[in-house]
Amino acid sequence: MKYLFTPALFVFLLLNSYAQTGIPVPQMVNADNLVKNFLAKYDIPGATFAIGKEGKIVYMRAFGYSDINKTTPTQPYNLFRIASLSKQITSIAIMQMMQDGKLQMNSKVFGPGGILADHPVFSKANITDTRIYNITIQNLLEHAAGWNRDNNCNPNPTTPYPYFLGGCDPISYPLRVTMLTGTTNPVSKEALIKYLLEKGLDFAPGTGYNYSNIGYLILGRVIEKISGVSYEKYVQDSVFTPLGIFDIHLAKNLLTDKQEREGEYVGNGYTTLSCYGTGQYVPWEYGGLSVEAMDSHGGWIATPRDLLKLIVAIDGFNTKPDILSSATIQTMVTPSANNPYYAKGWSVNQYNNWWHTGALDGTASEMARTSGGYTWAIILNKRNITDNNFWTDLDQLPWNCFAATSSWPTFDLMTSPTVNATGISFTALTSTSVVVKWKKGNGDKRLVAVRPDNAINAFPLDGTDYTANSVYGTSGTTISGDNYVVYNGTGDSVVITGLTPGKGYYFRVIEYNKNTVGGNNALYLLGSNPVSKLTFNVYSFTGNGNWSDASNWSGGQAPPSTLPEGSMIIINPPAGSECIMNVAQTIAKGARINITAGRKINVKGKLTMQ
């Protein structure tokens, strides 16, 4: 028999190899197919994509695989590097500071009277181009500070690299920066900035436009100087937390440092010398570049949902409250005098649309806000570098999805809780049970998940309901694997039974909303949940005589001098015998000592109950 493998069949099989996850939207099945077609065309392993309409998230889906080996389907809760979408985050933070009167657009950054005049590194830089002292906050926001990254400023070869690295963006050659600045590997943010300060400018500040990563890296240091805290802390405390954003974090360099729910990145097969100075050749996406030195220009990881939470808080519409005034927003999106299509951290056009793209090895991203009330964020875990149509098609993809949708959902998938539960504690221990308590967040309900020996590694899926049973290990109550749901309700405590002495258990409280606003879908808050470990140790005194004699304890193991939370001492000597506490013993909060009825304990040492 002769078998035919037709091109049409190949395309069908390829498209169906892209797993789809997230809450299905029947009205937008055409959008699903458009995304799958795009990913197949450009050989992209995985993507997360959220679309907003009139302040609501109406579509939040994920496609393909989140890992290099293509074994784990991408989920909407996966975080990925967003590259230069980080610039909008930095711009919003700077605008907030300006709105609060902490800086102005014309504030000088370097030199006498500049915001960073006394910076411990920059103040000692050998600056020979005095035009640097004229750089303003506005210049940095608009890529008009005076550096031209398109010029070739490196020798061939670009020592210590044994090959030529073109251009003049120092993020691409971190080993050369550390060599010339005499600093350690991996390169620091300060070394990157110092390198360009000492190199000098290519045009006078404010007289031209050339995209500058280092300009936004400098803005991060401005935020640190004015706030007195790290760039990350300021943004999280002042921008993200008030908006209920918990799934945007600063990225790490290496695959081994992958963060919770973070996906993996697929490069294009190229390697370079490790930014750690080991002499090894590594993928650009994992150790070739120092993503940890990119914070305020390209260093964040995020989910599309949290990016849309951010966009609708500065979009100028009245669908959800904005954190910036209309005047501040107008300043942020007013085109630069040097480039009518770029404002302050945003690409703009005559239609009052704002957007930005992001690119790194293993990353392509875009987020946007349109004058018609649409928003979107899409993140890919690979970028295509061979087809000139890739970026045009990526930009067109959301517009095609809009055109293919005739009926829109009315629910809002943005409405997950915005305040986490806090303060997990353990009381009323027995040899097999414990009372777990917490302070509620602002969700309609919450799950309590438990896993033995290791941290929770499976997470509830939006739109999915989970059965709970307070008897640990009950069949049918897992999220996945050995991650058990022991509580699902509106309260702030649960009595859990079925625990095994000697084991450690990890507990996690996960807030969620399920109501008509969200289409009666369970919408979970997964970032920064409270997590606590219960070391469920039980020490039984079963002998006769001194506490300090290990032979009097079951298994020959006496308790530590401070009994930790989650542990229990049982005093149960044989009839006619006694336990003599001849040492000092502290019982920590959440631990317990239990004396069996009718048994004797003679306390000679100091007993402290915390």
Secondary structure, DSSP 4 states (H G I P E B T S, - for coil): ------HHHHHHHHHHTS-EEES--GGGHHHHHHHHHHHHHHT--EEEEEEEETTEEEEEEEEEBSSTTS-SB--TT-BEE-GGGHHHHHHHHHHHHHHTTS--TT-B-SSTT-TTTT-TTGGGS----GGGGG-BHHHHHTT-SS--TTS--S-SS-TTSSS---SS-GGG-HHHHHHHHT-PSSPPHHHHHHHHHHH--SS-TTS-----HHHHHHHHHHHHHHHSS-HHHHHIIIIIGGGT--SEEE--SSGGGPPTTB------S-EEE-TTSSS-EEEIIIIIS-GGG-HHHH-EEE-HHHHHHHHTTSSS-SSS--SS-HHHHHHHHSPPSS-TTB-SSSEE-TT--EEEEEEETTEEEEEEE-TTSEEEEEEES---SS-TTHHHHHHHHHHHHHHT-SS-----TT-S-SS--EEEEEES--SS-EEEEEE--SSSEEEEEEEESS-----PPTT------SBTT-TT-EEETTEEEEEEESSSEEEEB---TTEEEEEEEEEEE-SGGGTT--EE--TT--EEEEEE-EEEE-SSEETT-GGGBGGG-PPPSEEPTT-EEEE-PPTT-EEEE-S-EEE-TT-EEEE-TT-EEEE-S-EEE-
